[in-house]
């Protein structure tokens, strides 16, 4: 991999989003079934879970996953007995894109790699033990652990500080336009994720010409 210095001469790190990029909903059948049963619009359940008050609080580390589902059950008028099936069905179609993670692992041999995710408490354990993808990253920043979420400038700045990089030395890959705008707002390069092929093609173009080794390659920073 080489990078044309006249295009993006300073990029030393590529930082990735988790949900919607590395971890995606490949099958929404479980969620659609509940939406139809409850009379919710398409994507209404996910919106309630992630964008409802409890979900927003959990993203900032002010509520647990259990708190979120208790709140969701209450909003939907569902009994406690429905919790297990609802939670299981909600997450049933989510999968890690293993091919993309392999791409990131290969990239990490040449550049610093990071992860910034808006996620609830317990996510680090899932990254390390359930999905087993922590080795792909030099740094993992989780909103619920730091009390700030994308697109807040602070979460990008915190990652840059921990990596010892200037904003113009890092590139953010994310699937939400507002998070891309937040990264650009602090001075980072960006790629708006649509799918693996598109994202890797854009990265290959931007990173064409870069020196293919880095000090400490493959040694985690955090």
C-alpha positions as CSV (number, residue, x, y, z in Angstrom):
1,X,0.0,0.0,0.0
2,X,1.4,3.4,-1.0
3,X,0.1,6.9,-0.6
4,X,0.5,9.9,-2.9
5,X,1.9,12.6,-0.7
6,X,0.3,15.4,-2.6
7,X,-3.2,14.1,-1.8
8,X,-3.1,13.3,1.9
9,X,0.5,13.5,3.0
10,X,-0.1,13.4,6.8
11,X,-2.4,10.5,7.4
12,X,-0.9,8.1,10.0
13,X,-4.1,6.5,11.4
14,X,-7.4,5.2,10.2
15,X,-10.1,5.2,12.9
16,X,-13.3,3.1,12.4
17,X,-16.9,3.1,13.7
18,X,-18.3,-0.1,15.1
19,X,-22.1,-0.3,14.6
20,X,-23.2,0.1,11.0
21,X,-19.7,-0.4,9.8
22,X,-17.9,-3.4,11.4
23,X,-21.0,-4.7,13.1
24,X,-24.0,-4.6,10.9
25,X,-27.6,-5.9,10.8
26,X,-27.5,-8.4,7.9
27,X,-30.9,-9.8,8.7
28,X,-33.7,-7.5,10.1
29,X,-36.4,-10.3,10.2
30,X,-36.4,-10.4,14.0
31,X,-36.9,-6.7,14.4
32,X,-39.5,-6.6,11.6
33,X,-41.5,-9.3,13.3
34,X,-41.8,-7.3,16.5
35,X,-42.5,-4.1,14.6
36,X,-45.4,-5.8,12.8
37,X,-46.7,-7.3,16.0
38,X,-46.6,-3.9,17.8
39,X,-47.7,-1.7,14.9
40,X,-44.4,0.1,14.7
41,X,-43.1,1.6,11.4
42,X,-40.1,0.1,9.7
43,X,-37.0,0.7,11.8
44,X,-39.2,2.0,14.6
45,X,-37.9,-0.6,17.1
46,X,-34.3,0.3,16.5
47,X,-35.1,4.0,16.7
48,X,-36.8,3.4,20.1
49,X,-34.0,1.3,21.4
50,X,-31.1,3.5,20.3
51,X,-32.6,7.0,20.2
52,X,-35.0,6.8,23.1
53,X,-34.1,8.5,26.4
54,X,-32.7,5.3,28.0
55,X,-30.6,4.5,24.9
56,X,-29.1,7.9,24.8
57,X,-28.3,7.7,28.5
58,X,-26.6,4.3,28.1
59,X,-24.5,5.7,25.2
60,X,-23.1,8.2,27.7
61,X,-22.6,5.6,30.4
62,X,-25.5,6.8,32.5
63,X,-27.6,3.7,32.2
64,X,-27.0,0.0,31.7
65,X,-28.3,-2.3,28.9
66,X,-30.8,-3.7,31.4
67,X,-32.0,-0.2,32.1
68,X,-32.6,0.4,28.3
69,X,-34.6,-2.8,27.9
70,X,-36.7,-2.1,31.0
71,X,-37.5,1.3,29.5
72,X,-38.3,-0.2,26.1
73,X,-40.6,-2.7,27.6
74,X,-42.4,0.0,29.5
75,X,-42.8,2.2,26.4
76,X,-44.2,-0.7,24.4
77,X,-46.5,-2.0,27.2
78,X,-44.8,-5.4,27.2
79,X,-44.5,-7.6,30.3
80,X,-41.2,-8.5,31.8
81,X,-41.6,-12.0,30.5
82,X,-41.1,-10.7,26.9
83,X,-37.7,-9.3,27.7
84,X,-35.6,-12.3,26.8
85,X,-37.3,-13.0,23.4
86,X,-37.3,-9.3,22.4
87,X,-33.6,-8.8,23.2
88,X,-32.7,-12.1,21.4
89,X,-34.7,-11.2,18.3
90,X,-33.4,-7.7,18.2
91,X,-29.8,-8.7,18.0
92,X,-30.3,-11.9,16.1
93,X,-29.4,-10.4,12.7
94,X,-26.3,-8.5,13.7
95,X,-23.0,-9.9,12.5
96,X,-19.4,-8.7,12.4
97,X,-18.1,-8.2,8.9
98,X,-15.1,-10.6,9.3
99,X,-13.7,-9.7,5.8
100,X,-13.6,-6.0,6.8
101,X,-12.0,-6.8,10.1
102,X,-9.3,-8.8,8.2
103,X,-8.8,-5.7,6.0
104,X,-8.3,-3.6,9.1
105,X,-5.8,-6.1,10.6
106,X,-3.8,-5.9,7.3
107,X,-4.0,-2.1,7.4
108,X,-2.7,-2.2,11.0
109,X,0.6,-3.6,9.8
110,X,1.2,-0.2,8.0
111,X,-0.8,2.4,9.9
112,X,-2.2,3.0,13.3
113,X,-5.8,1.8,13.6
114,X,-8.5,2.9,16.1
115,X,-12.1,2.4,16.9
116,X,-14.5,5.1,18.1
117,X,-18.0,3.8,18.9
118,X,-21.1,5.2,20.4
119,X,-22.0,2.2,22.5
120,X,-23.5,1.0,25.8
121,X,-21.7,-0.3,28.9
122,X,-20.4,-3.8,28.3
123,X,-19.3,-3.2,24.7
124,X,-15.6,-3.6,25.4
125,X,-16.1,-7.1,26.8
126,X,-18.1,-8.0,23.6
127,X,-15.3,-6.6,21.4
128,X,-12.7,-8.6,23.3
129,X,-14.5,-11.8,24.1
130,X,-17.6,-12.2,22.0
131,X,-16.5,-10.8,18.6
132,X,-12.8,-11.2,19.3
133,X,-11.8,-8.2,17.2
134,X,-9.8,-6.1,19.7
135,X,-6.5,-7.2,18.1
136,X,-7.4,-5.2,15.0
137,X,-7.0,-1.8,16.8
138,X,-4.3,0.1,18.6
139,X,-6.9,2.1,20.5
140,X,-10.6,1.6,21.3
141,X,-12.7,4.5,22.6
142,X,-16.2,3.7,23.7
143,X,-18.7,6.6,24.4
144,X,-20.2,5.0,27.6
145,X,-16.7,4.8,29.1
146,X,-15.7,8.4,28.4
147,X,-19.0,10.2,28.8
148,X,-19.0,11.7,25.3
149,X,-20.4,10.5,22.0
150,X,-20.1,11.3,18.3
151,X,-20.5,13.8,16.9
152,X,-19.3,15.7,20.0
153,X,-15.8,17.1,19.3
154,X,-14.5,15.8,22.6
155,X,-14.6,12.1,21.7
156,X,-12.6,12.6,18.5
157,X,-10.1,14.9,20.4
158,X,-9.8,12.3,23.2
159,X,-8.9,9.6,20.7
160,X,-6.4,11.8,19.0
161,X,-4.8,12.7,22.3
162,X,-4.5,9.1,23.3
163,X,-2.9,8.3,19.9
164,X,-0.6,11.3,20.1
165,X,-1.8,12.5,16.7
166,X,-2.9,15.8,15.2
167,X,-6.4,15.8,13.6
168,X,-5.0,16.1,10.1
169,X,-3.0,12.9,10.7
170,X,-6.1,10.8,11.2
171,X,-9.0,9.6,9.0
172,X,-12.4,8.5,10.3
173,X,-14.6,5.9,8.7
174,X,-18.3,6.2,9.8
175,X,-21.7,5.5,8.3
176,X,-23.5,8.5,9.8
177,X,-23.2,11.8,8.0
178,X,-23.4,13.8,11.3
179,X,-20.5,11.8,12.7
180,X,-18.5,12.4,9.6
181,X,-19.3,16.1,9.9
182,X,-18.1,16.0,13.6
183,X,-14.8,14.4,12.6
184,X,-14.3,17.0,9.8
185,X,-15.1,19.7,12.3
186,X,-12.1,18.8,14.4
187,X,-9.9,18.6,11.3
188,X,-9.8,14.9,10.5
189,X,-10.0,13.3,7.0
190,X,-13.1,11.2,6.5
191,X,-14.7,8.4,4.5
192,X,-18.5,7.9,4.7
193,X,-19.1,4.2,4.8
194,X,-21.7,2.6,2.6
195,X,-20.3,-0.9,2.2
196,X,-17.0,-2.7,2.5
197,X,-16.0,-2.5,-1.1
198,X,-16.7,1.2,-1.4
199,X,-14.9,2.1,1.8
200,X,-11.8,0.1,1.1
201,X,-11.7,1.5,-2.5
202,X,-11.8,5.1,-1.1
203,X,-9.1,4.2,1.5
204,X,-6.9,2.6,-1.2
205,X,-7.2,5.8,-3.2
206,X,-6.5,8.1,-0.3
207,X,-3.6,5.9,1.1
208,X,-1.9,5.3,-2.3
209,X,1.7,6.2,-1.8
210,X,2.1,6.0,1.9
211,X,5.2,4.4,3.5
212,X,4.2,0.9,4.4
213,X,5.8,0.5,7.8
214,X,5.3,2.4,11.1
215,X,7.2,2.3,14.4
216,X,5.6,-0.2,16.8
217,X,3.3,-1.7,14.2
218,X,1.1,-4.3,15.7
219,X,1.7,-3.2,19.4
220,X,-1.5,-2.0,21.1
221,X,-1.6,1.4,22.6
222,X,-4.7,0.7,24.7
